[in-house]
Amino acid sequence: MAYVITQACCNDASCVEVCPVDCIRPTPDDPEYATTEMLYIEPGTCIDCGACVDACPVDAIFPEDQLSAANARYQTINAEYFEKHPLKSSWDSFEPMVPVAVPKDEAPLRVAIVGSGPAACYAAADLITQGGNSVEVEMFDRLPTPWGLVRAGVAPDHPGTKAVTDVFRWTVSKPSFEFHLNVEIGKHLTHDELMAHHHAVIYAVGAAGDRRLGVPGEDLPGSHAATEFVAWYNGHPDYADLQFDLSAERAVIVGNGNVALDVARVLVMDPADLAGTDIAEHALEALRKSNIREVVVLGRRGPAQAAYTNPEFIALGHLDGVDVVVDPAEVVLDDLSQALVDAPDAEPSVVLKTRLAQEYSERTPNPANKRIVLRYLASPTEVLGDDHVTGITVAHNELVEQDGALRARATDRTETIETGLLLRSVGYRGTPVPGIPFDERRGTIPNEGGRVVDPETGEPVAGVYTAGWIKRGPSGVIGTNKKCAKDTVALLFQDFKDKKLVRPIGDRKALDKLVHERQPEVVDYKGWEAIDKAERERGKEAGRPRTKITDVKSMIEIARH
């Protein structure tokens, strides 16, 4: 009997590290790892030892005879991956963790990490695991709560994915680690002040901004960024007071990545099911009163090029009382896409993505159900309305080959879709950090492998590093940040070994004093534990995993007691 990896896979490769027969792919050393949707277990080699199950931080691995109906398909998906990628051992090239020796006369190596999401926490874990007691890590976040997009971005009905924070707790509870939450770099402390107290600073601030559509009417009331809607229903303090008009029966989402599917799912799910999650209380109440019965998801290219991952697409088909609707005419592939799918070296994920869209197109919707309608080869050209969104004009696209890739090109065919709510979900975008170089075009911090570089000279900025989405752009899933952070930390340790990092003039005690002078309401680890406990207790009273506190002042008061 083999084990099977399922939808909740976060790609952090903890399972790869413990597999005694090296049958999980792709590994972090494989070229496919950076773009894979999930990891896969080769069924013929798996010896049923269960080591991967114990290591998985999000409980995504099950014996093949214990798969639920929603996960049953993953047995085939795991097997089909290896038909295209036959198992070849890469164990010799997989680099195990090697402790880093910090000379006593240079200890402790002090590193500041700005941000507290997955990339930041994986970087902290690598620093502490490899450096032991000779490394001190100080982590800063402008919010009183940690975990970044795991807390504020992961959909509330994906509790397994959120469980990755249990891994992070091991790191943040270490004596060599210290939280400085509710402290904003650029406001309470400057970059130069961080450098004065640390050998190095790692910026892992994510990508909190969003990309725009660039069409007329985009700023009408009723038109929002999906990132704002996600932050709103997840209880982010900056977005808790937003209002979304849910009075119309149809919503339209532009973009068809995983965030778009998350938003579509939340809009049509039974609020009774959401009531058992950690969704923000204000969002739950609004969704209980919602009139939305149909969500149209627009993708500018065809089903073979859709941005969502197959696990998320499969999950849509298991929502109670919700139909996934696809027009059969829109899954008839053009010649270029058909050739892509039929190619001998076609990626299994692309083939499956097309097959799933075709399967959905064959289903007969139940008129009594709510609907998620997937539209392909469609791009917005104008948002309609006078003082509020009333609809959107959409151009029908065709695919053309350009620069070796298939790109969408608008035709002269258009249509109007009526809607009272428009959400753009066309990508996250990083925002500048005061005092740090920034690439406006890419929305990232310019870097080479994680070393921040001066864009004018191309030379590394001594002691400054980056990891996560602000390093590479908004790509991959939570676990992708693990290797990204590991690569950055490896460069940091190498620079320390090569005497390229200037010894700081301030120690932890001096930093603590400075932080408290600038921000008396700083929240430390114990303060976060108090907030966490309060949220869990409030949630327990309501039969929920937690009830999030969305008011910063209330959080600070709880943290102080």
C-alpha positions as CSV (number, residue, x, y, z in Angstrom):
1,M,0.0,0.0,0.0
2,A,1.3,3.5,-0.9
3,Y,0.8,6.9,0.6
4,V,-0.8,9.7,-1.4
5,I,-0.2,13.4,-1.3
6,T,-3.5,15.4,-1.6
7,Q,-4.9,19.0,-2.0
8,A,-3.5,20.5,1.2
9,C,0.1,20.0,0.1
10,C,2.2,23.1,0.9
11,N,5.3,22.1,-1.0
12,D,7.7,22.7,1.9
13,A,9.4,19.4,1.2
14,S,9.6,18.2,4.9
15,C,8.4,14.9,3.5
16,V,11.3,14.7,1.0
17,E,13.8,15.1,3.8
18,V,12.6,12.0,5.8
19,C,11.6,9.6,3.0
20,P,14.0,6.6,3.4
21,V,13.5,5.4,-0.2
22,D,13.6,8.9,-1.9
23,C,10.3,8.5,-3.8
24,I,8.8,12.0,-3.4
25,R,9.2,14.4,-6.2
26,P,10.0,17.1,-7.2
27,T,12.7,17.7,-4.6
28,P,14.0,21.2,-3.9
29,D,17.0,20.3,-6.1
30,D,14.9,19.5,-9.1
31,P,14.2,22.3,-11.7
32,E,10.5,21.5,-11.6
33,Y,10.3,22.4,-7.9
34,A,10.0,26.1,-8.4
35,T,6.8,25.8,-10.5
36,T,5.2,22.6,-9.3
37,E,1.6,22.6,-8.1
38,M,2.3,20.1,-5.4
39,L,4.6,17.1,-4.5
40,Y,3.9,13.5,-5.5
41,I,4.7,10.1,-4.1
42,E,5.8,7.3,-6.6
43,P,3.4,4.4,-5.6
44,G,5.6,1.6,-6.8
45,T,8.6,2.7,-4.6
46,C,6.7,3.8,-1.5
47,I,7.3,1.3,1.4
48,D,4.3,2.4,3.5
49,C,6.6,3.5,6.4
50,G,4.6,6.7,7.2
51,A,7.6,8.9,7.8
52,C,6.2,11.5,5.4
53,V,2.9,11.6,7.2
54,D,4.6,12.5,10.5
55,A,6.7,15.2,8.8
56,C,3.9,16.8,6.8
57,P,3.1,20.2,8.5
58,V,-0.4,20.4,6.9
59,D,-1.7,16.8,7.2
60,A,-1.9,16.4,3.4
61,I,-0.7,12.7,3.2
62,F,-2.9,9.6,3.6
63,P,-2.7,5.9,2.9
64,E,-4.3,5.1,-0.4
65,D,-7.1,3.1,1.2
66,Q,-8.1,6.0,3.5
67,L,-8.6,8.7,0.9
68,S,-11.9,10.6,1.2
69,A,-14.2,11.0,-1.8
70,A,-12.9,14.5,-2.3
71,N,-9.3,13.3,-2.4
72,A,-9.7,9.9,-4.2
73,R,-8.5,11.3,-7.5
74,Y,-5.1,12.1,-6.0
75,Q,-4.2,8.4,-6.1
76,T,-4.3,8.7,-9.9
77,I,-2.7,12.1,-10.0
78,N,0.3,10.9,-8.0
79,A,0.8,7.9,-10.3
80,E,0.4,9.9,-13.5
81,Y,3.1,12.4,-12.5
82,F,5.7,9.6,-12.6
83,E,4.6,8.5,-16.1
84,K,6.0,11.7,-17.4
85,H,8.7,12.0,-14.8
86,P,10.1,8.5,-14.1
87,L,11.7,8.2,-10.7
88,K,15.4,8.7,-10.7
89,S,17.3,9.0,-7.4
90,S,18.5,12.5,-6.6
91,W,19.6,11.6,-3.1
92,D,23.2,12.2,-3.7
93,S,22.5,15.8,-4.8
94,F,20.1,16.6,-2.0
95,E,22.0,18.8,0.4
96,P,21.4,18.0,4.1
97,M,21.6,20.7,6.7
98,V,25.1,21.4,7.9
99,P,25.6,23.3,11.2
100,V,27.5,26.6,10.8
101,A,30.3,27.3,13.2
102,V,30.3,30.9,14.5
103,P,33.7,31.7,16.1
104,K,33.3,32.6,19.8
105,D,35.0,35.9,19.4
106,E,32.5,36.8,16.7
107,A,29.3,35.4,18.3
108,P,26.5,36.0,18.4
109,L,25.7,36.5,14.7
110,R,22.8,38.9,14.8
111,V,20.2,38.9,12.1
112,A,17.1,41.1,11.8
113,I,14.2,39.8,9.7
114,V,11.6,42.2,8.5
115,G,8.3,40.4,8.0
116,S,6.8,37.4,9.8
117,G,5.2,35.3,7.0
118,P,6.4,31.9,5.7
119,A,9.6,33.2,4.1
120,A,10.5,35.1,7.2
121,C,9.8,32.1,9.5
122,Y,11.6,29.6,7.3
123,A,14.6,31.9,7.2
124,A,14.6,32.2,11.0
125,A,14.3,28.5,11.3
126,D,17.4,27.9,9.1
127,L,19.4,30.5,11.0
128,I,18.6,29.1,14.4
129,T,18.9,25.4,13.3
130,Q,22.3,25.9,11.6
131,G,23.7,28.5,13.9
132,G,22.4,27.2,17.3
133,N,22.9,29.4,20.3
134,S,25.6,31.4,18.4
135,V,22.9,33.2,16.3
136,E,20.3,35.8,17.5
137,V,17.3,36.5,15.4
138,E,15.1,39.6,15.8
139,M,11.8,39.5,13.8
140,F,9.8,42.7,13.1
141,D,6.3,43.1,11.8
142,R,4.1,46.2,11.7
143,L,1.1,44.2,12.9
144,P,0.6,42.9,16.5
145,T,0.1,39.4,15.0
146,P,2.6,37.2,13.1
147,W,2.4,34.7,10.2
148,G,1.7,37.2,7.3
149,L,-0.4,35.7,4.5
150,V,-0.9,32.4,6.4
151,R,-3.1,34.4,8.8
152,A,-4.4,37.1,6.4
153,G,-4.3,35.4,3.0
154,V,-5.1,31.6,3.3
155,A,-8.9,31.0,2.9
156,P,-10.7,30.2,6.1
157,D,-12.0,26.9,4.8
158,H,-8.4,25.7,4.4
159,P,-7.5,25.0,8.1
160,G,-4.9,22.3,7.0
161,T,-2.9,24.9,5.2
162,K,-2.9,27.2,8.2
163,A,-1.5,24.4,10.4
164,V,2.0,25.2,9.0
165,T,2.2,27.8,11.7
166,D,2.7,25.0,14.2
167,V,6.1,24.5,12.6
168,F,6.9,28.1,13.0
169,R,6.1,28.1,16.7
170,W,9.1,25.9,17.3
171,T,11.3,28.6,16.0
172,V,9.7,31.6,17.6
173,S,9.8,30.0,21.1
174,K,13.6,29.6,21.1
175,P,15.6,31.8,23.5
176,S,17.7,33.0,20.5
177,F,14.6,34.4,18.8
178,E,12.8,37.6,19.7
179,F,9.6,39.1,18.3
180,H,9.1,42.8,17.8
181,L,5.5,43.0,16.6
182,N,3.6,46.2,16.0
183,V,6.8,47.8,15.0
184,E,7.1,49.3,11.5
185,I,10.4,49.7,9.8
186,G,10.5,53.1,8.1
187,K,8.3,54.5,10.9
188,H,9.5,53.4,14.3
189,L,13.0,52.3,13.2
190,T,15.0,53.0,10.1
191,H,17.0,50.5,8.0
192,D,20.2,52.2,9.1
193,E,19.3,51.6,12.8
194,L,18.6,48.0,12.0
195,M,22.1,47.7,10.5
196,A,23.6,49.3,13.5
197,H,22.3,46.5,15.7
198,H,22.8,43.5,13.4
199,H,25.3,41.9,11.1
200,A,22.6,41.4,8.5
201,V,18.9,42.2,7.7
202,I,16.6,40.0,5.7
203,Y,13.6,41.7,4.1
204,A,10.8,39.2,3.7
205,V,7.8,41.6,3.6
206,G,5.8,39.7,0.9
207,A,3.7,41.4,-1.7
208,A,0.8,43.2,-0.1
209,G,-0.1,45.4,-3.1
210,D,-2.2,44.4,-6.1
211,R,-2.0,44.9,-9.9
212,R,-4.7,47.0,-11.7
213,L,-6.7,46.2,-14.7
214,G,-6.1,49.5,-16.5
215,V,-9.6,49.9,-17.9
216,P,-12.1,52.7,-17.7
217,G,-14.4,52.6,-14.7
218,E,-12.1,50.5,-12.6
219,D,-12.4,52.8,-9.6
220,L,-16.2,52.9,-9.4
221,P,-17.8,52.0,-6.1
222,G,-18.4,48.2,-6.2
223,S,-15.0,47.6,-7.9
224,H,-12.3,46.3,-5.5
225,A,-9.0,44.4,-5.4
226,A,-9.5,40.8,-4.5
227,T,-6.6,41.2,-2.1
228,E,-8.7,43.7,-0.1
229,F,-11.6,41.2,0.0
230,V,-9.3,38.4,1.2
231,A,-7.8,40.6,3.9
232,W,-11.4,41.7,4.9
233,Y,-12.7,38.2,5.4
234,N,-9.5,37.1,7.1
235,G,-9.7,39.9,9.7
236,H,-6.7,42.0,8.7
237,P,-7.0,45.1,10.9
238,D,-6.3,47.5,8.0
239,Y,-9.3,46.1,6.1
240,A,-11.8,45.2,8.8
241,D,-13.9,48.3,8.3
242,L,-14.3,47.9,4.5
243,Q,-17.8,47.5,3.1
244,F,-18.6,45.2,0.1
245,D,-21.9,45.4,-1.7
246,L,-23.3,41.9,-1.7
247,S,-26.8,42.9,-2.7
248,A,-26.7,41.8,-6.4
249,E,-27.1,38.2,-7.4
250,R,-24.0,38.1,-9.5
251,A,-20.3,38.9,-8.8
252,V,-17.5,38.9,-11.3
253,I,-13.9,38.1,-10.6
254,V,-11.3,39.1,-13.2
255,G,-8.4,36.6,-13.1
256,N,-8.5,32.9,-12.5
257,G,-5.6,32.1,-10.1
258,N,-6.0,30.3,-6.7
259,V,-7.0,33.6,-5.0
260,A,-9.8,34.1,-7.5
261,L,-11.1,30.5,-6.7
262,D,-10.8,31.2,-3.0
263,V,-12.9,34.4,-3.3
264,A,-15.5,32.7,-5.5
265,R,-15.8,29.8,-3.0
266,V,-16.2,32.1,0.0
267,L,-18.9,34.1,-1.9
268,V,-21.1,31.1,-2.6
269,M,-20.4,28.7,0.3
270,D,-23.1,28.1,2.9
271,P,-22.3,30.5,5.7
272,A,-23.1,27.7,8.1
273,D,-20.0,25.9,6.8
274,L,-17.9,29.1,7.2
275,A,-19.2,29.5,10.7
276,G,-16.9,26.6,11.8
277,T,-13.8,28.4,10.5
278,D,-11.7,31.3,11.6
279,I,-13.3,33.7,9.1
280,A,-13.7,37.2,10.6
281,E,-17.0,37.8,12.4
282,H,-17.9,40.9,10.4
283,A,-17.4,39.0,7.1
284,L,-19.5,36.0,8.3
285,E,-22.3,38.4,9.2
286,A,-22.2,40.1,5.8
287,L,-22.1,36.8,4.0
288,R,-25.1,35.6,5.9
289,K,-27.0,38.5,4.4
290,S,-25.5,38.2,0.9
291,N,-27.8,37.9,-2.2
292,I,-25.0,36.5,-4.4
293,R,-25.9,33.3,-6.1
294,E,-23.5,33.3,-9.1
295,V,-19.8,34.2,-9.4
296,V,-18.3,34.5,-12.9
297,V,-14.6,34.0,-13.0
298,L,-12.8,35.5,-16.1
299,G,-9.6,34.1,-17.5
300,R,-7.9,35.8,-20.4
301,R,-6.5,32.6,-21.8
302,G,-7.8,29.1,-22.3
303,P,-8.4,26.2,-19.9
304,A,-4.9,24.7,-20.6
305,Q,-3.2,28.0,-19.5
306,A,-5.5,28.8,-16.5
307,A,-3.5,30.2,-13.5
308,Y,-5.2,28.2,-10.8
309,T,-3.8,24.9,-9.6
310,N,-5.4,21.5,-10.2
311,P,-5.9,20.8,-6.4
312,E,-7.9,24.0,-6.0
313,F,-9.9,23.4,-9.2
314,I,-10.8,19.9,-8.1
315,A,-11.9,21.1,-4.7
316,L,-14.5,23.4,-6.4
317,G,-16.4,20.3,-7.5
318,H,-17.0,19.2,-3.9
319,L,-18.9,22.2,-2.6
320,D,-22.3,21.4,-1.2
321,G,-25.1,23.2,-3.0
322,V,-22.7,24.8,-5.6
323,D,-22.4,23.9,-9.3
324,V,-19.2,24.6,-11.3
325,V,-20.4,25.7,-14.8
326,V,-18.2,25.6,-17.9
327,D,-19.5,26.3,-21.4
328,P,-18.6,23.3,-23.6
329,A,-17.7,25.6,-26.4
330,E,-15.0,27.3,-24.3
331,V,-13.1,24.0,-23.6
332,V,-12.8,23.2,-27.3
333,L,-9.0,23.8,-27.6
334,D,-7.5,25.9,-30.4
335,D,-4.8,24.2,-32.5
336,L,-2.0,25.7,-30.5
337,S,-3.4,24.6,-27.1
338,Q,-4.3,21.2,-28.4
339,A,-0.7,20.7,-29.6
340,L,0.5,21.7,-26.2
341,V,-1.6,19.1,-24.5
342,D,-0.9,16.4,-27.0
343,A,2.9,16.8,-27.0
344,P,4.8,13.8,-25.7
345,D,6.5,15.9,-23.1
346,A,3.3,17.7,-22.0
347,E,3.2,18.4,-18.3
348,P,0.7,16.2,-16.4
349,S,-0.7,19.3,-14.6
350,V,-1.6,21.0,-18.0
351,V,-3.2,17.8,-19.3
352,L,-5.2,17.4,-16.1
353,K,-6.2,21.1,-16.0
354,T,-7.7,20.7,-19.5
355,R,-9.4,17.4,-18.7
356,L,-11.0,18.8,-15.5
357,A,-12.5,21.8,-17.4
358,Q,-13.9,19.4,-20.0
359,E,-15.4,17.2,-17.2
360,Y,-17.1,20.2,-15.6
361,S,-18.5,21.3,-18.9
362,E,-20.3,17.9,-19.1
363,R,-22.1,18.4,-15.8
364,T,-25.8,19.4,-15.7
365,P,-26.3,22.3,-13.2
366,N,-29.1,22.1,-10.6
367,P,-31.2,25.3,-10.9
368,A,-31.6,25.3,-7.1
369,N,-27.8,25.5,-6.6
370,K,-25.5,28.5,-6.5
371,R,-23.0,28.6,-9.3
372,I,-19.3,29.3,-10.0
373,V,-19.1,30.0,-13.8
374,L,-15.6,29.6,-15.3
375,R,-15.1,31.7,-18.4
376,Y,-12.1,31.4,-20.6
377,L,-10.5,33.6,-23.3
378,A,-12.2,36.7,-21.9
379,S,-10.7,40.1,-20.8
380,P,-12.4,43.2,-19.4
381,T,-12.3,46.3,-21.5
382,E,-14.6,48.6,-19.4
383,V,-16.3,48.7,-16.0
384,L,-19.9,50.0,-16.5
385,G,-21.9,52.2,-14.2
386,D,-22.5,55.9,-13.2
387,D,-22.1,56.0,-9.4
388,H,-21.7,52.2,-8.8
389,V,-20.7,49.2,-10.8
390,T,-23.6,47.8,-12.9
391,G,-21.7,45.6,-15.3
392,I,-18.5,44.9,-17.2
393,T,-17.7,44.8,-20.9
394,V,-15.7,41.8,-21.9
395,A,-13.7,41.1,-25.1
396,H,-13.4,37.6,-26.4
397,N,-9.7,36.6,-27.0
398,E,-7.8,34.4,-29.3
399,L,-4.5,32.8,-28.5
400,V,-1.5,33.6,-30.7
401,E,2.1,32.4,-30.5
402,Q,4.5,35.2,-29.5
403,D,8.1,35.0,-28.3
404,G,7.7,31.3,-27.8
405,A,4.6,31.6,-25.6
406,L,0.9,31.6,-26.1
407,R,-0.6,35.0,-25.5
408,A,-4.1,36.3,-25.5
409,R,-5.2,38.8,-28.2
410,A,-8.5,40.6,-28.1
411,T,-10.9,40.1,-31.0
412,D,-13.7,42.5,-32.1
413,R,-16.3,40.3,-30.3
414,T,-17.5,41.7,-27.0
415,E,-20.3,41.1,-24.5
416,T,-21.7,42.8,-21.4
417,I,-22.0,40.9,-18.1
418,E,-24.3,42.5,-15.5
419,T,-22.9,42.6,-11.9
420,G,-23.0,44.7,-8.8
421,L,-19.6,43.5,-7.5
422,L,-16.3,43.4,-9.4
423,L,-13.1,42.0,-7.9
424,R,-9.8,42.1,-9.7
425,S,-7.5,39.2,-9.0
426,V,-4.7,39.7,-11.5
427,G,-1.8,39.4,-9.2
428,Y,-0.1,40.6,-6.0
429,R,2.6,43.2,-6.2
430,G,5.4,44.2,-3.8
431,T,5.6,47.7,-2.4
432,P,8.8,49.7,-1.6
433,V,10.6,49.5,1.8
434,P,12.0,52.8,3.0
435,G,15.8,52.9,2.5
436,I,15.9,49.7,0.3
437,P,16.4,49.5,-3.5
438,F,13.1,48.7,-5.3
439,D,12.3,47.5,-8.8
440,E,9.2,49.4,-9.8
441,R,8.6,47.3,-12.9
442,R,8.7,43.9,-11.2
443,G,7.5,45.0,-7.8
444,T,10.4,43.3,-6.1
445,I,13.6,44.2,-4.2
446,P,16.4,43.8,-6.8
447,N,18.7,40.9,-5.8
448,E,20.9,38.1,-7.0
449,G,19.9,34.9,-5.3
450,G,18.8,36.8,-2.2
451,R,21.6,39.3,-1.9
452,V,20.1,42.8,-2.4
453,V,21.9,44.7,-5.1
454,D,22.3,48.4,-5.9
455,P,20.4,48.8,-9.2
456,E,22.8,51.5,-10.4
457,T,26.0,49.6,-9.8
458,G,24.8,46.0,-9.8
459,E,26.9,45.4,-6.7
460,P,25.6,43.7,-3.5
461,V,24.5,46.0,-0.7
462,A,26.6,44.7,2.2
463,G,24.5,42.9,4.9
464,V,21.1,43.3,3.2
465,Y,19.2,40.2,1.9
466,T,15.7,39.3,0.8
467,A,13.4,36.2,0.7
468,G,9.9,35.3,-0.4
469,W,7.6,37.1,-2.7
470,I,9.4,40.5,-2.4
471,K,12.5,38.6,-3.6
472,R,11.1,36.6,-6.5
473,G,7.6,37.9,-7.2
474,P,4.3,36.4,-6.2
475,S,4.9,32.8,-7.3
476,G,4.6,29.4,-5.7
477,V,2.8,28.3,-2.6
478,I,3.6,28.5,1.1
479,G,6.3,25.8,1.1
480,T,8.0,27.2,-1.9
481,N,9.3,29.9,0.5
482,K,11.3,27.2,2.4
483,K,13.9,26.7,-0.3
484,C,13.8,30.4,-1.2
485,A,14.7,31.3,2.4
486,K,17.2,28.5,2.6
487,D,19.1,29.8,-0.4
488,T,19.2,33.3,1.0
489,V,20.4,32.2,4.4
490,A,23.2,30.1,2.8
491,L,24.4,33.3,1.1
492,L,24.3,35.2,4.4
493,F,26.3,32.5,6.2
494,Q,28.8,32.5,3.4
495,D,29.2,36.3,3.5
496,F,29.7,36.0,7.3
497,K,32.3,33.4,6.8
498,D,34.1,35.6,4.2
499,K,34.2,38.5,6.7
500,K,31.9,40.6,4.5
501,L,29.4,41.5,7.3
502,V,30.2,44.5,9.6
503,R,30.0,43.8,13.3
504,P,27.1,45.7,14.8
505,I,27.7,48.4,17.5
506,G,24.5,47.6,19.3
507,D,23.4,44.3,21.0
508,R,20.0,42.8,21.9
509,K,19.8,44.9,25.1
510,A,20.5,48.1,23.2
511,L,18.0,47.2,20.5
512,D,15.2,46.4,23.0
513,K,15.8,49.8,24.6
514,L,15.6,51.6,21.3
515,V,12.5,49.7,20.2
516,H,10.6,50.5,23.4
517,E,11.6,54.2,23.2
518,R,10.2,54.5,19.6
519,Q,7.2,52.2,20.0
520,P,6.1,51.6,23.6
521,E,3.3,49.4,22.4
522,V,5.6,46.8,20.9
523,V,4.3,43.2,21.2
524,D,6.7,40.4,22.1
525,Y,6.3,36.7,22.0
526,K,4.4,36.5,25.3
527,G,2.2,39.3,24.1
528,W,1.4,37.4,20.9
529,E,0.7,34.3,23.0
530,A,-1.8,36.3,25.0
531,I,-3.6,37.5,21.8
532,D,-3.5,34.0,20.4
533,K,-5.0,32.5,23.6
534,A,-7.7,35.2,23.7
535,E,-8.8,34.5,20.1
536,R,-8.9,30.7,20.7
537,E,-11.0,31.1,23.9
538,R,-13.4,33.4,22.1
539,G,-13.6,30.9,19.3
540,K,-14.2,28.0,21.6
541,E,-17.2,29.8,23.1
542,A,-18.7,30.0,19.5
543,G,-17.6,26.5,18.4
544,R,-14.9,27.9,16.2
545,P,-11.1,27.4,16.1
546,R,-10.6,31.1,16.9
547,T,-12.5,34.4,16.7
548,K,-10.0,36.9,15.3
549,I,-9.5,40.2,17.0
550,T,-9.4,42.9,14.4
551,D,-8.9,46.0,16.5
552,V,-5.2,46.9,17.1
553,K,-5.9,48.7,20.4
554,S,-7.7,45.7,21.8
555,M,-4.8,43.5,20.8
556,I,-2.3,45.8,22.6
557,E,-4.4,45.8,25.7
558,I,-4.6,42.0,25.8
559,A,-0.9,41.7,25.1
560,R,0.0,44.0,28.1
561,H,-1.9,41.8,30.6
